[in-house]
Amino acid sequence: MSLIHPQARFKPYEDAAGGWGSARSVMAILWREQVMASASLALVKQNKPKGFACVSCAWAKPGDPHALEFCENGAKATAWEITRHRTGPEFFASHTLAQLRTWNDHDLERQGRLTHPLHYDPVTDRYKVTSWEQAYREIGQQLRGLTPDQVVFYASGRASLEASFMYQLFARAYGTNNLPDSSNMCHESTSVGLQESIGVPVGTVTLTDFEHTDCIFFFGQNVGSNSPRMLHPLQEARKRHVPIITFNPLRERGLERFVNPQSPSEMLGPQSTVISTQYHQVKIGGDLAAVTGIIKALLAMEEAALKQGLPGVLDHAFIEAHTEGFAALCQAVQGYDWDLLERHSGIGRAAMEAAATVYARSNNVMIVYGMGMTQHRHGVDNVQMLVNLLLLRGNIGKPGAGICPVRGHSNVQGQRTVGITEDPSKVPADKLQALFGVQVPQQKGMATVDCCEALLAGQVKAFIGLGGNFLRAIPDTRRMEAAWQHLALNVQVATKLNRTHLLPGQQGWLLPCLGHIEIDRQEGRVQAYSTEDSTGVVRGWEGTTEPASEHLRSEVAIIAGLAEATLSADYRIPWDEWRHDYALVRTAISQVYPEIFHDMETRMWQQGGFHRPLPAGQRQWKTPSGRAQFVAPQQLEADEDVQVTPHAHNVLQLMTLRSNDQFNTTVYGYDDRFRGVKGTRSVLFMNRSDLVRLGFAPGDWVLLRTAVEPQVLREAGPLQIIAYDIPEGCAGAYYPECNPLVPLWHHAQRSKVPAAKSIPVTLHASQPLEGTQTQTIRVTDQVV
């Protein structure tokens, strides 16, 4: 099936984020999924007390919610999950997996909710209905025949705290720490960098801090598409005249202007709120140099002030009392001249000095960032440079200030808190031993990249996926798909059909689960679940809609069933009791992690939930030295191992992007409203100068090829060129379609996050996909 709609076109989008464009987009998907009535009832309970947590992003939910506490993408996620469409037995009877592999991602998931447990039949190349009992029995039997380190337990980030805790306990009782998760592909650079710098692996900013800040810096994060509910506190900050300074290669509409869809006066009037007061379009990977330039400017201001007998701009009292490494940072920063910083950042000295000037005048500053910072070879360094900037003026551990990584999936941060990690040193092994008789394996398990390398080497024999679309999310897609088919066992817990399910291996099982919007009844009793958001707040939730099928089981029930069928009776783990009463799981969580989850059953229902302890927010530094660490930059290139020779002018640095009609690997449709694209995802955003000098024109079709490791062909496309406002030498195209271009070895040092934000590519003239010649995008001769 084609990736191009007959009405595909490109026309620059001139409206603000939010507003009527958002309202129309929400209404369109509610109509398309046939849930106008049911979704309307559900949405009023989304992110509300006694309601359900948004199944999309992990952005914070206020204790005192708005009348409608959802955003455009949150509404799309809800409609997508409670759709009336079904992918039942008759669908699989009519389609072989070979046929389905010709479909695109959107059309696979668009078929609707899975309804029955399924087992792959290699004779007919079809999934066939099975029973839960048979699935548990046969999967357990096969797992018992494998050695533990041949098995991978992957978690996507959507599972509740209860399911996540049980899942990691199942894996460790089985005998492995092979617990990769979606954090490995996005914010593991954050976990590593923040832990080393300030002693906690998560951010320090809370929603309340937005009310007290007097300056916000944004780096590499597209709030309008990826976390639109954040636009409300940003708008409120701008109404207080708080400056917002943005660094991003693309001008994203959500960081330019916003109209609040919940405000009648804004919807009916012509005005919009300007979000960014400075917008600096760094080149891809240029943030490291840009932050170094800001710090260099601050040091110059400090020196000039002291010479004039004026107060300095740095907080020396804080630096002396709470940090170490300041002198080394200053020496490293002063060693870079302005010409070098300009060349590596892609912006001018004046821009860096302007940002530094506002920072120096502000007392309570927070830095918000996303995967534009973490998905680089030196993604950990990027994160630590942001911390350096904050520490210079004591902007951690006081109201209105701090570091704010914007996490992706709904509970991706929470699942790490309760043990989803490949590192046994991060797990309270003594408590798991005492409470359940589980001996945590001492050997470090596989993270996502490790798992992929082991798959290529034939060392992984079984894969259990708790949600997600693993094969589309990972890099080096084509090489990984070829290796994947050699799995002896492939078990996928899911709500909808996706690409990973179409490569079942020798034994493939597809186990449909309840969504978190659906009412979860066990023995007639409605069960609650809990999550942790990006700001470290834990809340309790309940589903509100009836299940899509009577044959669905909850994630908790599925994990319990698999564990009981696999493990011996030697462990003191009450799987059956937990399956029937999730409060007992929460009791176990509070026993294993008492400093975080004490009195969990009560506190998760209080207004606004409860915050996990954040010592750095209290200026308590859980680092080896007991102080916050300045980390001096060792280089300015965020991705030096893919830098090509200077004379290779035909190479562009590509960053992968998500569209406005997408969440992670889930594609809701083929529109990217804010970037002016309608009806297609087969596009390449290029600077017009690059387009002309390379001999192309807007509307031309090209193939992209990775410009390193030429002995391995990595290719994506064909894609149609759009002239766009992006720095020279840079290009953008959609994720996950461009994941085949990312070499598996091209990942962040120390965190192993795939470096998908800087891929060297060359362009090769091509033709549209077969059957799409009459569906070519109509491209206006205008740069956005």
N, C-alpha and C positions, 0 to 999 in steps of 0.2 A: 504493500500500500504506500502511496505517495506521502511525502512530508509537505506537499504544497497544496493549498486549497485553490479552487478555480478563481476565487476573488482575491488572491494574495496581492498585497500592495504595500508600498511604503510612503508614508506621508508624515512629516514631522509633527509631533504632538505639542500643542501650544497651551493646553490647559494645565492647571495645577494638579498636584496629586490629591486624591480624595475627590470631593465634590460629586457632580453628576456622573462623571466618568466611572467612578467607583460604584455608585448606586446602580447604574445600568449594567455594569459587569456582574454584579451580584445577582441582579434579577435574571440575567441571561442564563447563568448556570443553574439557578433554582428551577427555571423553566425547563432547561435541557435535561436535568436529572429527575424531572417530574415530582418535585418535592416542595412546591410553592407553599402548601398548607403546613406540612409536617416540619419543614425547615423553619418556617416562621415561628412555630411553637418552640422549636429547639433553640433557636438563636437567642431568644430572650433569656435563656438559662445558661448560655455559654459564658464561662469564666465568672459565674455568679455563685454565691453560697448555696449549697445543696443542689448545684447544677453540675455541669461537666467541664473539664479543662479542654481548651482548644487543642485539637489533635494536630495542629500545624506547629508554629514556632513556640519557643520556650520563653518568650518575653513575659515580664512580670505582670501579674494580675492584681489590680488595686484592691485593698480591703474595703474601700468605699467605691464600688464600681459605678460607671456611667449607666444610664438607662439601657443602652445597648453596648455591651462590653465585647465587641468583636470588630474585626477589621475586614477589608475586602477579601484578603487571602484566607482569613479564618472562616469566613462564610463559605468560601469555595471548598475548603477542606471539609466542612460540615456537610455541605450538599453532596460532595463526592462520596462521603462515607454512608450517609443515610439514603442514598439514591434508591429509586424503585427498581432499577435494572438489576438483573440477576444473571450470574454465570453458573448455571446448574448442570445437571447430568446430561441434559439434551444438547447443550452447547458442546460438551466434550465428545459426545457421540457423533457430532457432525463435523468435527475438526481434528485432524491429526496435529501433532506438535510441529511437524515439518511445515505444514500449512501456516500455522500460527507464527512461526518464526519469520514469515514474510510480512507480518503486520508491524505497524509502528507502536511505540510505547503507549501513546494516548489511546489508540483504539483497543488495545488489550485491556487496559484498566476500565475503559468506558463501557465494557460489557456488563459491569456491575459486580455486586457482591458474590463471593463464593458461598455456596450453600451446603455442601456435603464434603466429608473427608474423601480424599481421592488417592489412588495408587496408580502409578504408571505401568502400562502394559506394553512391553517392547514389541510384542507380536503385531499389535494393531497400531502402535505409535499413538496411543490415546491414554488420557487419564480415565480411570473407571472408578465408580463409587465403591467404597469399602466401609467397614464399620470402625468405630473408634477402638473397640476392643482388639480387632485384628491389627489395626495400625500400631497401637501401643505394643502388642505382643511381638510383632515381627520386627519393629524398629528396635525394641529392647533386646531381642535375640541377636540381632546383627551387631549392636553396640557391644554386647558382651563378648563377641568374637573378635573384636578389634583391640589393639593396645590403646590406652587413653590418649597418648600424644599423637595418634593418627586422626583424632577427632577434633573438630573445631565447633565451638558454641558461639555463634555470632548474635549480637543484639543490636537492633537498628536505632534505638533511642526513643521508641514510642511506648515501650513497656512501662507499666506502673512500678512504683517502688516495691510493691509486694511481689509482683511477677519477677522483677529483676533480682531481688534478694533470693528467691527460690531458684532461679536459673543458675546463678553463680554457685549456689550451694550444691545443686545437682552436678554441675561440671566438676567441682572440687571433690565431691564424694565419689564421682566416677574416676577421678584420678588425674585431672589436668587443669592447668591454668590457661588453656587456650580459649580466652574470652575476648576476642577482638570486638570492637563496636564502632559505631559511626563517629565517635569522638576522634578515633585514629585518623579519620579522613578530613577533619575540620579544625577542631580546637585543641588537639593534643599539644600543639605548640604553646597554647595558653597555659595548659596544665603544667608543662615543664618550665616555661619561662617564669610564670608567677610564683611557683613553688620555690625556685632558686632565688628570686629577687625579694619576695616579701613573705614567704613561708606559708602561703595558701595557694591551692591550685585553681581558685576561682576568683571572680571579681569582687570588689569591695563596695561597689555602688548599690544603693537601694533606691526604690522609687521615691522615697522621701528626699533623697539628695537632690533630685531634679528641682525640688521646690526651693532649695537653698543655694544652688550653684550660681555663680556669676560669670561663668565662661565654660563652653563645651567645645572640645576638639573631636572631630570625626575623622576616622581613618579606615578606608577600604570596606565600607559597609553601605549597602543599598537599603535604607530604611523603608522607602516607599513600596518596595516589592517584598522584602524579606521579613520585616517586623513593623508593619504599618501602625500598630497600636502605639508604638513609641512616638509617633507624630503628635499625639495629644500632649504629653509633657513637653515635647520640644516646642510646640506652638505656645503653650503657656509660658515657657521660659522666654520666648521671643517677645511675648507681650509685656514682659518685665524688662525688655531691652537687653537681654542676655546675649552676648555675641556667640555665634556658632561658627567655628572655623573648620572647613572641610578640606581634606586631601583625598583625592580619588581621580583615577585616570578619566573616567566618564562623568559627565554632568548628569547625575541622576535626579529625576524630577522631584522625588520626595525630599531631597536635600536642597531643593531650590524654592518651591512654593507649595503651599498646602491650603486646602479648603476643607473644613471639618464637616463631614456629611451629617453629623448629628446636630448641627447648628442651623436652624431655619434661616436666620439672618444672613449667614455666610452663603448658604445654598441659593438664596434668592438675590443676593447682591453681587456686585462685580469684583469685590475685593478678595484677595488671598493673602496669606501670611508668608512673608519672605523668611525662609528658614536659615540659610547660610549667609552670614555677613561677609565672609571671605570664602572663596572657592578656588582651590589651587589644584590644577590638573597635573599631578605628578605623572611621570612616565611609569609604566609597569615596573614594579620593583624599586621605584624611586623613593619610597617612604623612609627607608633607613637613612639615606643621605639628607632628606628633607628635615627629619627630626634632628640629625646631627647639626644641620645648619641653624635650626632654631636654638639649639643649646649653645652653639658658637656665638650667636647673636646675643644671647642672655649673658654669656661670660664677658662679652665686650661691653654690654650695658653696665654690668657689675664693676668692671675695671674703671669705666668712665665716671660712674657715680662716686666711687671711693676717692678718685683723684680730685673730685670737686668737693669732697667733704660731705657728700649727700648719703642718705641711707642706701645700702645696696639692694639689689633686686632678688638675691638669693636668701633663703631662710637658713642662715648659718647655725642658729640655735638648734633647729631640727636636724640639720645635717650632722652636727657634732654629737647630739644625743642619741640619734636613731640609725645612723647609716655608717657604712664603710665603703671604701673604693672611690671616694670623691676625687682625690688627687689624680688617680689613674684615668678616670673619665675625662677630667679637664685636659690632661696631657694628650690623650688620644684625640679629642675633638679639636684642640688647637693645632694638631698636626695636619689637618685637612684644610687646604686653601679653598677660597670661594669658587674659583674656576672649576675645581674638581667636584665640589658639592653641587654646583649648578649643572654640570654635565651628567652626573649620576642621578640627580633628582628629576631633571627635566623642567625645573622651574627656576626663576631668577632669584638672586640674592635679596632683592627687594621684597619678594613674597615671603621668604623665610624670616626676614627682619620684621615684616608687618605682623606675622603671626606671633613672633617673640614679643613684640611691643604690647600687644593685647594681653598675652599671657602674663607679662610682668606687671601689668596694671590690675590684674584680677586676683582676688584673694582665695576663692573657692572654685577650683577648676577640676572638671572631670574629663576623662578621655574615653570615648566610645569607639570600638573597632570591631571589624569582622574578618572574614576569611581572606580579604584582600591583603591582610597582614600575615596571616598564619600559613597560607599555602604557598610558601617559598622555601628554597633551600635553607635560607637563614631566617625562617619564620620565627624561631625562638628568639633570635637576636632582635627582630622587629618588635616583639612584645616587650623585651627587656629595655629597649630604647624608649618606649613609651613610659615605662615605669621610671626610668632615669629622669625624664622630663618632669614627671610629677614630683619626684623626690626633691628636686632642686628647690622647690618652693613649699615643701611640706604638704603637698596636696594628696596625701593618703592619711586617713585616720582623723578626718574632721568633716563636719556636715557640708554637703554640697560639693564634695571632692572625691576623687578616687578613680580606679580603673574599672572599665565596664566592657568586658567581652560580650558580644551578642551571640548567644548560642542558637543552634538551629532547632533540631527536633524537640518535641514537647517535653520529654523527660530525659534528654541525653545527659544533662548534668546530674540529675538525681540517680540514674542507674550506676554511675561511677561511685557515688557516695555510699551505696549499699553493696559494693563489691564487684561490679562488672569491670574487671581490670585483669590484664595479663601478668601484672606484677604482684607476686605473693607478699612482698614487703609492705604493701599498702592495705593488707587485709589483717584483721585481728585474729590470727590463726589460733591463739590460745583459747579465745572464747568459742570459736567454732569447734574446737576439740572438746572443750569442757561441756558445752551444751548439746552437741549432736554426735560426738564421737568421730568427727570428720578431721582427718589429718590432711592439712593443706599441703599439696606438693611443693617442694622447695624450688624446683626448677621453674624459671620464668617461662611463661607461655608465649603464644604468638599474638602479636598485634596484627592489624590488617595487612600491612605490607609483608610481614613475616609469613602470614597465612598464604598470601599470593605466591611468594617465592617457593614455599613448600608445596603448593599445588603444582607449580611448574615442574618441580623436581619429583613429583609423584609420591610425596611423603604424606600428604593428607588423603585419607581414604573415606572420611565421612564429614559432612557439613550439616549442622543444624542451624537454621536461620530463624531467629525470633523477630519476624517482621523484616521490612526493607526489601530492596532490590539490589542485592550485593553485586551481581555481575555488571550492572549498569553504573553503579556508584564508584567502582574501583578503576584505577588507571590500566593502561595497556590492555584494553578490553578484548581485542581479537585474540591475542595470545592467551589470555585467561579463559576465554570461552572454549578454546581448543583443549586446554588442560582440564577444564571442568567436567567434560564429558567422560573422563576416566574415573570419576568418583564411584566408589562402591555403594555409597548411601548418601542421598540428598533429601533432607527433611526441611520443609518450609512451612512456617506458621504465618498465615497471611489473611488479609481481608479481601484482597482482589488479585486477579491474575496479573503477573508481570513477566518481564523478559527472563529473569532468573529461573522461573518455573518451567521454562520451555527447554531447558537442558537438564533433564532429570538424572543423568548418570545411569548406573546399572539398576539401582533401586530408588525410585522417586516417590516421595509422599508429599501431598499438599493438604495441610491441616487448617481448615478455616476457623478463624477465631472471632469472638465478639469484638466490636469496636468499642472505644471508651465512651461513645455517645449513647450506647445501648444499655438497657437495664440488665444488670448481671444478677440473676437469681440462682442461688444454690440452696437446694432443698426448700424452695419456696421463700427464702429470705433474700431480700435485696442486699447486695454487697457494695461497699464503698471501696474506693481506691485512692491513692495519694501520689503526688508528683512534687518535684522540686524545680522551680523556675530558674531563669538566668541569674537572678539576684540572690539565690540561695534561700528562697522562701518555700516552705513545705505546706501544702494545702490538701484537704480532703475533698473528694468529689463523688458524684453518683451519676450514672447514666439516666437518660430521660426518655428515650424512644424504645419501642419494642424491637427485639432482635430481627435481623433480616431473614433468619431461618431457624426453625426449631432444632436443627442439627448442628448449630454452632456451639462451640465450647469456649470458655474464657481462657485467656493465656495462663492464668493460675491453674485451672483444671488440666490444661494440656501438659504443662510442665510437671504437675503432680503425677499424671498418668504415665508419662514417659519415664519419670524417675522411678516409680514403683515397678515398672516393667523391666527396668535396666539394673537397678542396684540390688545388692543383697540386703537381707534383713538385719545386718549387723549395726546399722546406723540408728541413732535415736532421733529420727526425723519424722514428725507426724504428718506426712504428706496428705493423708486422707482428711485429717482434722483441718489442716490449713485450707484444703480445697473447699470445705464447707463453711469456713468462717475466716474471712480475711483478717479480722481483728486479731486472731491468734498469730498470723504472720507478722503483723505490726508489733505485737508483744515480743516476738523473737527479734525483730529488727532493733527494738529499743534495748534488748538485753545485749546484743552484739555491739551496738553503737550507742551506749547510754549518754555520752556527752552531747550527742546531736539529737537523739530521738527519745529522750526521757519524757514520760507522760504523753507520748505521741498521740494516743487515741483521743485525748482531750484537746491537746493544743492544735491539732490539725484542723479542728472545727472552729477555733476562735476567729474573730473577725480579722481577715487578712492572713490567717495562718501563722506560722512561726518561722523565724529566721534561724538557719543553722549558725553556729558560732563562726565568726570571722575575726580571728585574732588581729589580723593586719588592720582591720577597721578600728581597732582599739589601740593601735600602735604597739601591738605585741607581735614580735617577729619570730616565727617558728623556723628560723634558719639555723644552720650550724653555729654561726657567730652570735646569734641572738639579735642581730641588726638587719635592717633592710640593706640590700646590696646594690650599689651602683655597678653596672657591668659595662666596661669600655668596649666600644665597637672595634672589631678587628678588621673589618672591611666595609666597603660601601655598596658592593654588589650583592643584592639579595639572592641572586641566582648565578654565581660566577661560573659554575660548571657547565652551563649551556651558553655561555657567551661565545659568539663566533668571531672569526677574524675580522678586523676592521674593514677590510676591502669587500666583505661579503654583504654588499648593499641590498641584495635580494632577500635577506632574512628579516622577518618581522617577529616581535615577541607577542605571542598570543595569550590572552587571558580567557578563561571560560567564565560564562555568565549564566545567570538564571533569568528567565523572563518573568513578566508580570503575571503570566498565566501558568505558574509553575510553583511547586514546593518540592525541594530536593529533586529526586528522580521522578516525581509524579507530575505529569503534564496535564493540566486541566483543559488546555486548548491551544490554538496556534496564534494567539494574539500576544503582542508585547506592547501594550498601549503606550506606556511612557516613552518607549523608543520609536514609536510610530510604525511598528511592524504589524501587519494584519494578515492572518491566514497562512503563516509559514514559520518554520524554525530553521530553514536551510539558508541562513544568511551569514555574511561576514562583514563586520563593521570595520572600516578602514579610514585612515586619514586621507583626505583628497590628494595631498602632495605625494604620498606613497603610491596611491592608486595611479596617478599620472606617470610618475617616474618609472614605475614597473611595467608600464605599457598596457594598463587596463582602463576600463571605463565603468561607471555605475551601471549595474545590471548584468555585467559579465559573470560567467560561471567559472569557478575554479575548484580544484582539489587542493587540500592542504596536506603537506608532508612534513614530518618532523625533521629538522635540519641537523640533528646529531645522530650518532650511531647509524651511519648509512647502510650498514649490512642488514639492518632490520627495517623493513618497510612498515612505517606507521602512517596511515592515511585517513582522512576524513573528507566527506563531501559527496557530491558536488554542492557548493555553496554559492549563493549569489551575492555579489559585492554591493554594499551600501556605503556611500560616502558619509562619514559621520564625524562628529566632534570628539576625536580621540587623539592623544599625542602622536607625533610623528614617530615612525618605527614601531608602533603598537597596533594591535588588532584585537577584536573580540568576537567570540562565537559561543554558541550555547553548549552548556553541560546538560545531559551527559553525552550528547552526540559527539563531542570532541575528546572524550576520554581516551579513545584509541591512540591519540597523539602523545599522551603522557607516558614516558618510559617509567617502568616500575621502579627503577633505581633513582629516579628524579624526585626525591622526597626531602623533607626538612631534616636537617641534621639534629640528632638527639630526640626528635619527636616522631619522625617517620611519617609525617603528614604529606601526602602527595602534593608536589609543587605545581598545582594546576593553574596558578595565576601567572606563570611565565614559561611559555613553551616556545622554543625557536621553530619557526615554520617557514617553508617556502611555498609559493603559489604556482599552480600549474593549470593552464587553460583547460577547460572541460566543457561539457555539454550538460544540460539539465538532466535530471533523472528520467529514465525511460517513461514516456507517457505524460511528461509534464511540459513539453515544449509550448503548449498553448496556455500554460498556467504560470508563466514567468511573472515575477513580481513587477508591478508597474512602479518604477522608481522615479521620483521627482528629481530634477537636476538642482538639488539644494542640500547643503550640509545642515544637519540639525544644529 
